[in-house]
Amino acid sequence: MKNGDSLWSIAQQFLGDGSRYPEIKSYNGISSDLIRVGQVLKIPTESTDFKVGDSVRITAKRYTTGELIPDWVKNKIHKISEFGDGKVLLGYPDGISSWVAIDGIEQA
């Protein structure tokens, strides 16, 4: 980071939308909106087609834990809650959430 950078400006530059800054926070595991000069942030480039709140279906066979994903879970529509390193946290209406590889989801 350089002097004058903000999470908003970084999201605008790299994700094309400043309001997507929470994805950068989540992807980097930071809770504050403050960043410092010299700080290195990872940008969720593989998630540029998705954003927090999007409705998706699971196409993956397994969760990131390695457990098989049951068909009844695959048949539900899930919402993206946050991004991790190459994965997304999906929540669905009953409040249960699970991590799935980013390449294991599709738009609902």
N, C-alpha and C positions, 0 to 999 in steps of 0.2 A: 504494500500500500504506500501511496505517496501522500504528501500533505494535500488536503482538500478532498481526498476520496471519501465517499460515504457508501454504505451498503446500497442505497438507492441508485447512486451513479454507477456503481459496479454492475448492478442488476440491469440497468438500462444499457450499459455498454455491451455486456456479454450475453444477456438473455433477451435483450430487445424490449424490456418492460421493467421500469424501476419498481413497480409494485410487486415484483417477484422477489424482492430482497429477502423475504422470510425463507425462501428455498435455499439461499446461500447460507443463511444462519443455521438452518437445520442440517444442511449437508456438512457443515463444519463443526457442528455440535456446540455452537455458541448461543448464549441466552441474551446477551446484551446487544443493543444496537450500536454500541461504541466499538470502533476499530482503531488501531494505532498505526502510525507510520512504521513501515518495515514488516508489518504482519503479513503472512502469506495465507491466502484463502484458496480453497479448492472451489472450482465452479462446476456445478452439475450439468456439464455439457451434454451428457447423454439423455438428460431429461427435458431438453428444450421443447419436445413435442407435448409434454405434460406439465401441469402445474398443480400446486396444492388446491384441493377442492374438486379436481376433475373426477368424473365418474368413469370407472374402468371395469373391465372383466379380466379375470386371471386366465392366462393361457399356460402358465408354468405347471409342471407336474409336482414340484416340491417347493416348500417354503425355503428360505435361506438357512433354516436350521437343519434341513435335510429331510424333514418329515413330509410324507405324501400329502397332497392337498386333496381332500375329498371332493367328489363331484358336486355335492350339495353346496359347497363353498364356491366352487367355480361357477355355478349357475346364478349366483347372486351378483348384484352390482355393488361395487365398492367405491369409496371415495379416498383419494390420496390425501393422507394426513401430513406426511413429511417425507423428505428425501434423505437417504444415507449414501454411503459410498457404493454406488452401483445398484442400489436397491431403493424400494419405496415402502413406506409404512401405510398399509391399507386398513381403513376402518369401514365397517358396514353398519347398517342401522341398529343392530343390537349392541353396539359398543365394543365388540371384540375386534382386536386389530392384530395384524400379522405382517412381517417383513417378507417381501417378494422381490426377486431380481427385476430390475427395470425392464429387461427384455422379456419378461414373463407376464406382461400386461398389454392390453389393447384398449382403445377408446370404446366406451359402452354405447 
